[in-house]
Amino acid sequence: MADTATGESAALDDLKLALAWIYGDVVHHDTARRQEAGLLGLQERFRAAVSLVAWIMLHTTGLLHKIRAMQSAGALHLASEVFEEPVTLTSTTVLLEGKIRIAPAGTPAPGSAIEPLGPDWKIPLLPHVDPEG
């Protein structure tokens, strides 16, 4: 693959694109993978990942069915908790509460999350907001 405007080129396949989407775009951890796939856009990386994720889910479900069949046939001796423990979320919404503080530009931030804020750090107030939350 080559970008005719910049002259950049790279050898990319669907697996590299898919992993760039998973680890570069979704997880935001592997910037090298994302940079390598940078010649193609987010949509191309996503499209490559869809088939990989679907394939993994299909084969994971198939493996689970085989494990259950082997357990039922007595070929495996796994604790029943393995099959009973909840592994799915009941809600996909995560609500994290916090408090916002502001300070004039240039005010030093604390060195750690447990260090107290200096006197210049204030709670931004709006007429309808209780500053104590």
C-alpha positions as CSV (number, residue, x, y, z in Angstrom):
1,M,0.0,0.0,0.0
2,A,1.3,3.5,-0.8
3,D,0.3,7.1,-0.4
4,T,1.0,8.8,-3.7
5,A,0.9,12.2,-2.1
6,T,3.6,11.6,0.5
7,G,5.4,8.6,-1.0
8,E,4.9,6.6,2.2
9,S,4.3,2.9,1.8
10,A,3.7,-0.1,4.1
11,A,2.8,-3.8,3.8
12,L,-0.5,-4.2,5.5
13,D,-2.9,-7.1,5.7
14,D,-6.3,-7.4,7.4
15,L,-4.8,-8.8,10.6
16,K,-2.5,-5.8,11.0
17,L,-5.3,-3.4,10.3
18,A,-7.6,-5.2,12.7
19,L,-5.0,-5.2,15.5
20,A,-4.3,-1.5,14.8
21,W,-8.0,-0.8,15.4
22,I,-8.3,-3.0,18.5
23,Y,-5.1,-1.9,20.2
24,G,-4.5,1.5,18.6
25,D,-8.0,3.0,18.2
26,V,-10.0,1.2,20.9
27,V,-7.5,0.6,23.6
28,H,-5.3,3.6,22.7
29,H,-2.3,1.7,24.0
30,D,-0.3,0.6,20.9
31,T,0.6,3.7,19.0
32,A,3.1,1.9,16.9
33,R,0.4,-0.4,15.4
34,R,-1.8,2.6,14.8
35,Q,1.0,4.5,13.2
36,E,1.9,1.6,10.9
37,A,-1.7,1.4,9.7
38,G,-2.0,5.2,9.4
39,L,-1.9,5.1,5.6
40,L,-5.5,3.7,5.9
41,G,-8.2,5.5,7.8
42,L,-10.2,4.5,10.8
43,Q,-13.0,3.0,8.7
44,E,-10.6,0.6,7.0
45,R,-9.1,-0.5,10.3
46,F,-12.6,-1.0,11.7
47,R,-13.8,-3.0,8.7
48,A,-10.8,-5.3,9.1
49,A,-11.4,-5.8,12.8
50,V,-15.1,-6.6,12.4
51,S,-14.4,-10.0,10.7
52,L,-11.6,-10.8,13.1
53,V,-13.8,-10.1,16.2
54,A,-16.7,-12.0,14.7
55,W,-14.4,-15.0,13.9
56,I,-13.1,-15.0,17.5
57,M,-16.6,-14.8,19.0
58,L,-17.8,-17.6,16.8
59,H,-15.0,-19.9,17.7
60,T,-15.1,-19.0,21.4
61,T,-18.8,-20.0,21.5
62,G,-18.0,-23.2,19.6
63,L,-15.2,-24.0,22.1
64,L,-17.6,-23.4,25.0
65,H,-20.1,-25.8,23.5
66,K,-17.4,-28.5,23.1
67,I,-16.2,-28.0,26.7
68,R,-19.8,-28.3,28.0
69,A,-20.3,-31.5,25.9
70,M,-17.0,-33.0,27.2
71,Q,-18.0,-32.1,30.8
72,S,-21.5,-33.8,30.3
73,A,-19.8,-36.9,28.8
74,G,-17.4,-37.1,31.8
75,A,-14.3,-36.4,29.8
76,L,-13.6,-33.3,31.8
77,H,-14.0,-32.8,35.5
78,L,-14.4,-29.1,36.0
79,A,-15.9,-27.5,39.0
80,S,-19.6,-26.5,38.4
81,E,-18.7,-22.9,39.4
82,V,-16.9,-22.6,36.1
83,F,-20.2,-22.8,34.3
84,E,-22.3,-20.9,36.9
85,E,-20.2,-17.8,37.7
86,P,-21.6,-14.7,35.9
87,V,-19.4,-13.4,33.2
88,T,-21.6,-10.9,31.4
89,L,-22.5,-7.4,32.4
90,T,-26.1,-6.4,33.1
91,S,-25.4,-2.8,32.2
92,T,-23.0,-1.4,29.7
93,T,-23.3,2.1,31.2
94,V,-20.5,3.3,33.5
95,L,-21.2,6.4,35.6
96,L,-18.2,7.8,37.4
97,E,-18.7,10.8,39.6
98,G,-16.1,13.4,40.3
99,K,-15.5,17.0,41.2
100,I,-14.0,19.7,38.9
101,R,-11.6,22.3,40.1
102,I,-10.2,25.2,38.1
103,A,-7.3,27.6,38.7
104,P,-5.7,30.5,36.8
105,A,-3.4,29.6,33.9
106,G,0.1,28.7,35.2
107,T,-1.1,27.5,38.6
108,P,1.0,24.5,39.5
109,A,-1.0,21.2,39.7
110,P,-0.4,18.9,42.6
111,G,2.4,16.4,42.1
112,S,0.1,13.4,42.9
113,A,-3.6,12.5,43.2
114,I,-3.4,12.6,47.0
115,E,-1.6,15.9,47.4
116,P,-4.0,18.7,48.4
117,L,-4.9,21.4,45.9
118,G,-3.5,24.9,46.6
119,P,-5.7,27.9,47.5
120,D,-6.0,29.0,43.9
121,W,-8.0,25.9,42.9
122,K,-11.7,26.6,43.1
123,I,-15.0,24.9,42.3
124,P,-16.5,26.5,39.2
125,L,-19.9,27.8,40.3
126,L,-23.1,28.2,38.3
127,P,-26.2,29.8,39.8
128,H,-28.0,26.4,39.9
129,V,-25.1,24.2,41.2
130,D,-24.5,23.3,44.8
131,P,-20.7,23.4,45.2
132,E,-20.8,20.6,47.7
133,G,-22.4,18.3,45.1
